[in-house]
Structure formats: C-alpha cells, structure tokens
Amino acid sequence: MILVAVRALRGLIGPRYSTITLAAAVCVWLLIVLGGIVRVTGSGTGCGRSWPVCNGRWLPALEYHALIEWNHRLVGFLVGWLMLATVLSTVLFFRRPRRLLYAALLAGVTYVGQALLGAITVWLELDHKWVAAHMGNSMLLLAAIILLAVFARLAPAASAQPVTAGSGWLWWLALGTVGWTYLAMFSGSAVIGYDAELACPSWPQCSPESWLPQTWPQFVSFGHRIAVGFSDVLMLALGVTIWRTRRHDRRLLLATHVLGTLYVSQVFLGAFTIWWGAPAFLRGAHLALAALTWGALVVMTAFIRLGPTVPATSSAQNLARADAPDDRPVSHLPARVQVYLSLIKPRIIPLLLIPTVASMLIAASQQMPERPLLPLILLTMLGGTLATGGAHAINQCLDRDLDARMRRTRTRAVVTGRVSPRSALIFGVSLSGMAFFQLWATVNLAAAALAISGNLFYVFVYTLWLKRTTVQNIVIGGAAGAVPPLVGWAAVTGNVGLPAVLFFAIIFFWTPAHFWALALVRQEEYRAAGVPMMPVVRGEAATRRSILRYAVVLLVVTVLPFATRSLGLFYVVVALALGIVFVIRASELVRKGTTARAWNLFMYSNTYLALLYLSMVIDRLLALGWLGI
C-alpha cells in the first residue's frame, strides 16, 4: 500500500515538479517583499512578543503595524508548506541530477534558518542588527530556490555544450560577482541596522568636513558605498566578458539583458526615492527590485556554469544572422496584431526612449515639475512610442519599393502584401495624430510640438527626400532621431534649455558613425536598392575615414555638458572612457577594414549611447547626494 501511494504521489507531482519549484521561487520573492514592507514601515514588532500568534491572538487587531506583520507571517506560513512540498518531492523523487538535491537541501536549511531568525528576533526583541541578518539569510534562501527552479526547468544536461577553459574563468568571475554582491546587499542591511543611512551625507567624501569616515556608523555607511561600487564594476566586467566570449548563447544573453534592465531600473527608482523624500512605498519597491536583480544574477550564474545549449557560431554566421529579415515575430500575439506591431519596429523604440527618460530625469534634478514626475515620464514615453511608431509605419509605406530590393527588408508586411500601403499609411498617420493630441492633453504643447516635428522631419525630409538623393542623407536625417531628448526636457520644463540642445547634438553626431558602420555591412543591399549610402557612392575607405572623424567630433561634443556645468565629474569620466573606446575601434576599422569590425563597431555604438545616457542619470543622482543604496 505504501509503495502504491508513493508511486501515485510521484505520478501526481512529476509532471508538475518544475511548476511547483517555480511557484516556490515566486512566493519566496513575495515573502521577501512583504518582509521589506515590514522593515520600512517599522512593523517588525507589530505583533508584540507573541509568535506565531499576534499579540496573543490568532487574528490581529485592526491596527496598522499589527496587520502588516500578521500578513507577513501568514504568507510565510503558506510559503512554508510550499517549501515543504518542494524539498520533500525533490528528496524523494528527483535526487538526480545531484544539483537538484543540493539546491533543495540548501533551500530547506535556509528556510528553517529564516523561520528561526524571525522567531528569535520577536521573542527576544532583538534590534535591527538581527533584522539585517534575517534579510541577509532571505537572499540566500531566494538564491537556493531560484537555482532549484532553474535546474528543474532546464533540458537534460546532455543538451549543453562542454564548459571550456574560457567558460571556467567566466564561471569564477560570475561566482565572485555573486559573492561580492551578496556582501554589498548585506552591508546595506547593516546600514539600516545601525541607522546609518545619513551618517555620510556627502558624496564622494563622507562629510563636508572629512573625506574619510570618523565614527562607526560612518564606517558602516562608507563601507557600503565601496561595496556597492565594486559590485557595479564586477557586474559590468561580467557583462562585457559574456558579450566577448558567450554572446551566441541566447539563453545566457537574455539573462544578461534582464539583469542589465533591472539594474538600470534600480537607478531610476533611486532617483524617485530621493526626489520624493524616500517614502516607505518606494523604499519597499527598492528592496523588491533589488531582490529581482539578485535573482537575475543568480540565474545568469547558473547558465554560465551549465554551459551553452547550442554550439558557438563564427563571426560569419553571426553576420548572416544579422542579415536575417527584421520583421520576425515579436510575440505569440494573434497574427494580425503581430503584423501591425511589426510596422512600428518595436525593437528600435527603446533606444529612442532611453534618451527621453534620461533628459527628463536630468531636467527634474534642476527644475522639479509641479506635477508628480513618475506619471509625467510614463505619459511622455507613451506619446514618444506613438509618435515613433507612427513615423516607422509611414516609412514602411513610402519605402516599400526600396524594401522590396533589400534582403533584410523584403519580407516586411507592406512589401509582402500582409498589410496594404493604404492601411499602413492610415495606421501611421493615426498613431502620429494620437501622439500629438495625447502629449498636448497630458504633458504640454511644447513636448507635443517637438515630437510631431521630429515625426514630420523623418517622413518628409529624410524618407521622401534625403534618403534617395544625397550621400549626406543620414547626416541631416539624423536630426529626427535626435529629437527625443528635446521632447523629454520640454515635458518637464516647458521649454528647450542648453543641456537639451547638447543632448540633441550628441545623438546628431553619433548617428552617422552608427549607421555608416551598418552600411558597410549591408552596402550591397543599398546598392541594389539604389540608396546613395556613403559606402555605395564614395567607397569603403572614405566611409571608414568619415566614421573616424565623426567619432572624434562625438568625443568632443560629449564633453560639452561638463564644460557648461550641465553635468558633473562622473559623467565626463564615463563619457571620455566610452568615447576613447569608440575612437579606438573606429581607428582599427580604418586600418583593418573588415565586415566583422564594422559590425562590431555598429553593435558597440548601441551600447555606447545607452551607457552614455545612463551615466548622465547617475551623475545627477550623485549631485543630489544619493548614497547608492
């Protein structure tokens, strides 16, 4: 009977095992978020010394702190049963591969430790130092259960490629990054425990009177700064190494992109936390996002250890993939929705929104708008998405004859007839009109006028005129792509100031080097389509020299925001470093002009622009006294 029951239980759990482990990971994250809410609201002792009951009662009184702490305990109790099911099912039925068993045992031990730390903290009324230890252990628990979920959902290990010597070095770098990041997070909990958030009120020095800390709370706060800074350096080094050695591992690259997105989101959330006076809900959101970032780092490290699932491809194969049609399905949405979504080129829009948001945050650091900043940013992003999407849709209608002659674009929806030119035109005009009126109604007229002017310039000046008639098409036409920072600045201030003009100039001078590098890779397509791109008209050597000239000019232009005191020291250091790398790569392209080098420069230019605008935001946060917590 027992054997029959065990077999029946295995049959019930087996097909659902990966789902159970994933649910456990999500619930543990939710428990950590609730724990953060308990901490930032000061509700850790809201239920008194009673545990597991609340002030001697199974149901709490209708009191703020008691309700928060009781709900935290309730979710913890429910997670406990889920953890029990996860660990027991692993031990009984899924002990192989051994990594499943080890992850399950680590999750079980850390969960028990979490419960004991919580109970001891309440029973003995321990101070915030023990609350910090409780939070540190919760991150170990989250890492363990995430590893178990990842291992449970992966295909059999036989599908992975052997880990090479280079991957072994990458593994140790990833492991060091995880370990140091955990210490940085734990040091953040110590800052809270010692009530040292404002012990070092200046940056980069500890205080206006002294560069170095003098008291113990200052040592705790200053040490956390150093820990976070070094963790950021390690993450950046890890991302660069992955790009250089394992960028063809799509699973690993996706995890890296997610980690980068979460990290950048934390930067923006830090800005709102400061500007809104560090309210409890934003501090809780900061912890929730920190836990997600930690989880993404753990997942990425697991992928590094397991190795790629597909063999590495050569540079030639990578370039061939780059020449694939650019209207691949973007989701599992209905086919008709996918077709219209492809008209707006959704993969390009984020690169235009980043400068918009960065410009808004920088403008707000100098002149805080009268209305809440976060809704203003979201509404401006919506208008920018509509305007950009409308311009792209109109462009696909007007350029259908050229697109039909180019391998990269000949499968676009208008070319293949999946959408008629008339429908694409109506769709694009409708989006553009919606963008103008939405920005006018919800942001301001200046932002709406700038957005629609960029749209019209792209359609009439670039698409209908410059693109088909002059080798300088991308130089002059780049003004359309440089409009987003103007829109963002106007959305906050209602006008266009000098910093916004400089941000416009940065994108304007970045555009030629960016697109000419791409044109070197796809020059035969442009020649077949009759588009007078520089490599087609003046040759590869002249194009490579022009790229270098614009890279040098761009380096100079990026220093101007510092020279005019619009931005500070952190920005100019990052801008110089990124710009020097850009110039070096452009110089290498001049000396050794290969298609692979042109493609690598094109890809770097994308990363360059994103990091440059991110450095602008971080610079303003430092100027506001953000401690980097």
HUTANOR-V758874 format. One record per helix or strand. SS is the DSSP state (hx for helix, st for strand). FROM is the first residue (numbers start at 1). LEN is the number of residues. If there is no record, write none. Layout:
<<SS FROM LEN> <SS FROM LEN>>
This chain:
<<hx 2 13> <hx 17 24> <st 54 1> <st 57 1> <hx 64 30> <hx 98 26> <hx 128 26> <hx 157 3> <hx 165 29> <hx 216 31> <hx 250 26> <hx 280 27> <hx 315 8> <hx 335 9> <hx 346 21> <hx 373 26> <hx 400 4> <hx 413 4> <hx 421 22> <hx 445 25> <hx 473 9> <hx 484 10> <hx 498 24> <hx 523 7> <hx 534 5> <hx 540 24> <hx 569 23> <hx 595 29>>
